[in-house]
Amino acid sequence: MAIILVRADASPAIGTGHVMRCLAVAEALREDGHEVVFAAAESTPAIDRRLAAEGFRQIAIAGPVGEAADLAATRAALRREHASAVMLDGYRFGDAYRAGLRAAGARVLAWDDLGDGSALHADLVVNAAPQAHRLPYDRMAPGALLLLGPAYAPLRREIRQAARAGRRPIAGRPVLLLTFGGSDPLGLTGPLLEALAVRRPSGCRLVAVVGGSNPRAAEVSALGARLGPGVSVAVDCPRMGTLMAEAGLAVSAGGGTMGELAALAVPTLLVVTADNQAPASAEAATLGWCDAVDARRGDAVPAIVEAALALWADPARRGAMAEAAAALPLDGEGACRIARAFTATRLAPSVVT
């Protein structure tokens, strides 16, 4: 059995996606008999509750994120936990941090979404985006094992189970789903829910899923209650896989949820809410299972509403999008593949000094 440290943060500003995709791999690692410990300089109560409920230990790391104190505390955690490997996920870990972490002697798995040429100092690199094979990882991580493309989309256990259950025809999916991740930094859920409720098509159930780290969760819940029948809000939804499988259309932030929706063959309108989401969202749209709208500048709510309603009114198009998603190399086993690759060669006892 290996002990593996996950170094990832969460907050209302940066969202919870870094921790959640590490959680997907942590589940698979534990199923294979390994122990995983999460380490964070920033977290949210909802993420803390989620990790505790899943039975994972979490330790606090000195901040600021990516600075010298963080590196020292992370190296100390590797020693204390006798960890032989670390998963590193976040955009605030610079060259000195990454080099110092790898020099500690533990095997390093680095998540990357950008492919911007920065050195990753990693033994393995994961990027599940469709265009990942075109990025310069041979220069960013020379000699590393590259786990690239949709086959490595890290889906949580509940999503994997829903994907194995088969999919319903579009006519049997009455839900228009709104989901903007764990914290929805741009605050789009409430305005979109209200605008779509006014024009909700007949027979359509409008469901908004609000992450537990969203500071507007209570506000959106109250809004949903005021909007009446046919509209509902779920906070920190415990059955996300089942709910996605019922969706005839999802309006989703273009982050980690992309892989989950694609694996469940859900026609999707991706909303780009951050710069790092733009390349993968644009590439995904070329594959036919989704459309994309950019919400980074100005009021994008009217454009999102019009695009969503146009898609809902075209079941034939949504059916074709579902077929395109089903044809992707996404079998729900990406997290398991990452876990197996991470531990394929024996992880030696930690030599961190």
HELIX and SHEET records of a PDB file:
HELIX    1   1 GLY A   17  GLU A   31  1                                  15    
HELIX    2   2 PRO A   45  ALA A   53  1                                   9    
HELIX    3   3 ALA A   68  GLU A   81  1                                  14    
HELIX    4   4 ASP A   95  ALA A  103  1                                   9    
HELIX    5   5 ALA A  132  ARG A  134  5                                   3    
HELIX    6   6 TYR A  137  MET A  140  1                                   4    
HELIX    7   7 PRO A  150  TYR A  152  5                                   3    
HELIX    8   8 ARG A  157  ARG A  164  1                                   8    
HELIX    9   9 ILE A  170  GLY A  172  5                                   3    
HELIX   10  10 THR A  189  VAL A  198  1                                  10    
HELIX   11  11 ALA A  217  LEU A  227  1                                  11    
HELIX   12  12 MET A  240  ALA A  245  1                                   6    
HELIX   13  13 THR A  257  ALA A  263  1                                   7    
HELIX   14  14 ASP A  275  GLN A  277  5                                   3    
HELIX   15  15 ALA A  278  THR A  286  1                                   9    
HELIX   16  16 VAL A  301  TRP A  312  1                                  12    
HELIX   17  17 PRO A  315  ALA A  326  1                                  12    
HELIX   18  18 GLY A  334  PHE A  342  1                                   9    
SHEET    1   A 7 ARG A  57  ALA A  60  0                                        
SHEET    2   A 7 GLU A  35  ALA A  40  1                                        
SHEET    3   A 7 ILE A   3  ALA A   8  1                                        
SHEET    4   A 7 ALA A  85  ASP A  89  1                                        
SHEET    5   A 7 ARG A 107  TRP A 111  1                                        
SHEET    6   A 7 LEU A 124  ASN A 127  1                                        
SHEET    7   A 7 LEU A 145  LEU A 148  1                                        
SHEET    1   B 6 VAL A 231  VAL A 235  0                                        
SHEET    2   B 6 ARG A 205  VAL A 210  1                                        
SHEET    3   B 6 VAL A 175  THR A 179  1                                        
SHEET    4   B 6 ALA A 247  ALA A 253  1                                        
SHEET    5   B 6 THR A 268  VAL A 272  1                                        
SHEET    6   B 6 CYS A 290  ASP A 294  1                                        
END                                                                             
